[in-house]
Amino acid sequence: MNKIIIVGAGFAGLQAAKGLTTSSFDVTIIDKNNYHLFQPLLYQVATAGLSPADIAVPIRNIFRSQQNPKVILDELIGINPQLNQIKTRNNTYIYDFLVIATGSEPSYFGHDQWKNFSYGLKNIKDATSMRTKILKAFEKAERIKNEAANRGSSMHSYIEQFLLGKFNLDLLNEDNKSKKMAIPTVTVLSLWR
Ligand SMILES: Cc1cc2nc3c(=O)[nH]c(=O)nc-3n(C[C@H](O)[C@H](O)[C@H](O)COP(=O)(O)OP(=O)(O)OC[C@H]3O[C@@H](n4cnc5c(N)ncnc54)[C@H](O)[C@@H]3O)c2cc1C
């Protein structure tokens, strides 16, 4: 029986595997995580609207009623196309057909130095780090006791509403719009450091 190995259980890998569930091939899906991550909702985890478990589904659960694919938690570290062989952290596997669906990495458009000043948002660790940073900035705003802080506390509610998607620009008249939006942005950035 032909062996198909799919590396990566993101949207692409899952789609490939789903198309092969009833095939006569011997299908194996390998991912370095044992869950499929729904990346479009990472923003909500980063802003504390959802918890990581809400956007991560165990891969085995997705295919629980199917014979195919077999699911393996492992990380691809090498491919030998001459031998039809892949190497993972824990094993080597022979394939007849190989599907590489390992996604992408953040791009800094040729400015890798920007990496030190920014957060990626590609995985759960990125999202929870960003969430911690945002929540700590709010906590810091709560603790400040001077006049600037009192301004900060109304800014705080603007920021909170903004992050929760409740900020209604129409409530502001045209004159105040740019001013009110600019203040909370500046405050968040200064607390971010
Ligand atoms: C914050 C955010 C918001 C987005 N919003 C939208 C949206 O609204 N609409 C939309 O259409 N798209 C959106 N996208 C894009 C969409 O999520 C991606 O296009 C899609 O996830 C790509 O699917 P993929 O299968 O190619 O890669 P991924 O989903 O990244 O999956 C790659 C898989 O490969 C695994 N893997 C990687 N390397 C290895 C290795 N060496 N060994 C084993 N496993 C490995 C990973 O663990 C992962 O499970 C968003 C992306 C992000 C980050």
The ligand as a Tripos MOL2 file, in Angstrom:
@<TRIPOS>MOLECULE
LIG
   53    58     1     0     0
SMALL
NO_CHARGES

@<TRIPOS>ATOM
      1 C1         -2.9890   36.2160   13.3410 C.3       1 LIG1
      2 C2         -3.4390   35.6030   12.0370 C.ar      1 LIG1
      3 C3         -4.7030   35.9060   11.5270 C.ar      1 LIG1
      4 C4         -5.1080   35.3510   10.3230 C.ar      1 LIG1
      5 N1         -6.3590   35.6470    9.8480 N.ar      1 LIG1
      6 C5         -6.8000   35.0690    8.7030 C.ar      1 LIG1
      7 C6         -8.1070   35.3120    8.2090 C.ar      1 LIG1
      8 O1         -8.8830   36.0550    8.8050 O.2       1 LIG1
      9 N2         -8.4800   34.6960    7.0510 N.ar      1 LIG1
     10 C7         -7.6420   33.8650    6.3720 C.ar      1 LIG1
     11 O2         -8.0270   33.3260    5.3330 O.2       1 LIG1
     12 N3         -6.4010   33.6160    6.8210 N.ar      1 LIG1
     13 C8         -5.9630   34.1920    7.9580 C.ar      1 LIG1
     14 N4         -4.6850   33.9570    8.4080 N.ar      1 LIG1
     15 C9         -3.8000   33.1380    7.5920 C.3       1 LIG1
     16 C10        -4.0540   31.6550    7.7930 C.3       1 LIG1
     17 O3         -4.1580   31.3450    9.1740 O.3       1 LIG1
     18 C11        -2.8750   30.9200    7.1590 C.3       1 LIG1
     19 O4         -2.8750   31.2420    5.7830 O.3       1 LIG1
     20 C12        -3.0260   29.4370    7.3220 C.3       1 LIG1
     21 O5         -2.9930   29.0880    8.6890 O.3       1 LIG1
     22 C13        -1.8870   28.7500    6.5710 C.3       1 LIG1
     23 O6         -2.1400   27.3790    6.6610 O.3       1 LIG1
     24 P1         -0.9430   26.3490    6.5130 P.3       1 LIG1
     25 O7         -1.5540   25.0000    6.6550 O.co2     1 LIG1
     26 O8         -0.1880   26.6570    5.2610 O.co2     1 LIG1
     27 O9          0.0430   26.6800    7.6960 O.3       1 LIG1
     28 P2         -0.1940   26.6500    9.2790 P.3       1 LIG1
     29 O10        -1.6210   26.8640    9.6260 O.co2     1 LIG1
     30 O11         0.8320   27.5740    9.8410 O.co2     1 LIG1
     31 O12         0.1600   25.1540    9.6980 O.3       1 LIG1
     32 C14         1.4780   24.6790    9.6440 C.3       1 LIG1
     33 C15         1.5290   23.4520   10.5420 C.3       1 LIG1
     34 O13         2.8010   22.8310   10.3710 O.3       1 LIG1
     35 C16         3.3330   22.5140   11.6380 C.3       1 LIG1
     36 N5          4.7910   22.5130   11.5040 N.ar      1 LIG1
     37 C17         5.5770   23.5430   11.1470 C.ar      1 LIG1
     38 N6          6.8510   23.1660   11.0440 N.ar      1 LIG1
     39 C18         6.8690   21.8420   11.3540 C.ar      1 LIG1
     40 C19         7.9100   20.8670   11.4380 C.ar      1 LIG1
     41 N7          9.2010   21.1710   11.1590 N.pl3     1 LIG1
     42 N8          7.5900   19.6000   11.7880 N.ar      1 LIG1
     43 C20         6.2910   19.2770   12.0600 C.ar      1 LIG1
     44 N9          5.2770   20.1510   11.9960 N.ar      1 LIG1
     45 C21         5.5560   21.4260   11.6360 C.ar      1 LIG1
     46 C22         2.8190   23.5880   12.5820 C.3       1 LIG1
     47 O14         2.8140   23.1410   13.9280 O.3       1 LIG1
     48 C23         1.4130   23.8110   12.0260 C.3       1 LIG1
     49 O15         0.4700   22.9610   12.6520 O.3       1 LIG1
     50 C24        -4.2440   34.4840    9.6170 C.ar      1 LIG1
     51 C25        -2.9920   34.1730   10.1300 C.ar      1 LIG1
     52 C26        -2.5850   34.7150   11.3350 C.ar      1 LIG1
     53 C27        -1.2290   34.3750   11.8850 C.3       1 LIG1
@<TRIPOS>BOND
     1     1     2 1
     2     2     3 ar
     3     2    52 ar
     4     3     4 ar
     5     4     5 ar
     6     4    50 ar
     7     5     6 ar
     8     6     7 ar
     9     6    13 1
    10     7     8 2
    11     7     9 ar
    12     9    10 ar
    13    10    11 2
    14    10    12 ar
    15    12    13 ar
    16    13    14 ar
    17    14    15 1
    18    14    50 ar
    19    15    16 1
    20    16    17 1
    21    16    18 1
    22    18    19 1
    23    18    20 1
    24    20    21 1
    25    20    22 1
    26    22    23 1
    27    23    24 1
    28    24    25 2
    29    24    26 1
    30    24    27 1
    31    27    28 1
    32    28    29 2
    33    28    30 1
    34    28    31 1
    35    31    32 1
    36    32    33 1
    37    33    34 1
    38    33    48 1
    39    34    35 1
    40    35    36 1
    41    35    46 1
    42    36    37 ar
    43    36    45 ar
    44    37    38 ar
    45    38    39 ar
    46    39    40 ar
    47    39    45 ar
    48    40    41 1
    49    40    42 ar
    50    42    43 ar
    51    43    44 ar
    52    44    45 ar
    53    46    47 1
    54    46    48 1
    55    48    49 1
    56    50    51 ar
    57    51    52 ar
    58    52    53 1
@<TRIPOS>SUBSTRUCTURE
     1 LIG1         1 GROUP 0 **** ****
